[in-house]
Amino acid sequence: MAKKVETAGGQSLSYDFLIVAPGLVLDHDAIEGFSLDLVGTNGIGALYAGPDYAARTWTAAQKFTQEGGVGLMTRPATEMKCAGAPLKHAFLIDDIASRTVGRGKFEMTYAAHDGALFGVPIVSEKVRMLFGDRGIAPVYNHVLKAIDPGKRIATFTTPDGDTELGYDYIHIVPPQRAPDVIRQSGLSWADKWVDQGWVECDMKTLRHLRHPEVFALGDVAGVPKGKTAASVKWQVPVVEDHLIAAIMGREGTEIYDGYTSCPLITRVGRAMLVEFDYHNNLTPSFPGIIAPLEELWISWLMKEVALKATYNAMLRGKA
């Protein structure tokens, strides 16, 4: 390996150690018939593309909550950042619509990409129960393939072949992959996530398995869990420890256990603070105070006040 990084500006930078943390890319082009300029029109929402598209999404979603109809929520088959976000959107739109147009004037369908609603079984079952209480209908093993904006029809790939579902409002979450520069570098896994290109690394140390001078951080890391801001917060000290140890010629000791936090909003003013590890063990930060599978106002407050400040600090490198 040449141990060089070529920049877009034409520079060639040599390194002894490399930390790879470019995030991921949103593959909107993978969905036939969809483009970002459609967001906010024809009942189409797509939050992930950024603040401007979030505002446009609300335009389409608000029309649905005021007029009713059929709401269709999707989730891609790839790994993704904040895998609970599509559920949050479904819960919030359902709650808002119930207060505006009212129950009986709208229906909601959540298209799960596999046979579960969440990657942690006990949380998946809790979500299923909440969906049942609120009349949100899940359909399983449905992966969005295409949309017809004019007819408002979505086509899904299923084990039994393609199927179509109509909608008045659809929330599109695109497939997510490692940037091309990573996929073309030879750093990606060769035997798993081959369509996504996540960096091959040890799940406990985040160190590359074939190139020990390389570490992966954040969304691009090819580990079973960890595409959240909370995960990055726990990953950084691990990489730091092993990087310093390598520079000093010794072995690092810190371990990343897959910690992930998902403040799962279930209605306006209520949330569940779900925290878990690689083994799907619940790992609550406030045992005995905040029950992880209860809809609590304090979890909502933590999400809205404390965590928002933490996210902003992280973006500025101060947390």
Secondary structure, DSSP 8 states (H G I E B T S, - for coil): ---EEE-TTS-EEE-SSEEE----EE-GGGSBT--GGGTTSTTEE-GGG-HHHHHHHHHHHHHHHHH-EEEEE---SS--SSTTHHHHHHHHHHHHHIIIIITTSEEEEEE-SSS-SSSSHHHHHHHHHHHHHHTEEEE-S-EEEEEETTTTEEEEEETTEEEEEE-SEEE----EE--HHHHTTT-B-SSSSTTT--EEB-TTT-BBSS-TTEEE-GGGEESSS--SHHHHHHHHHHHHHHHHHHHTTS---------EEEEEEEETTEEEEEEE-TT--B--SSTTTS-TTS-BHHHHHIIIIIIHHHHHHHHTT--
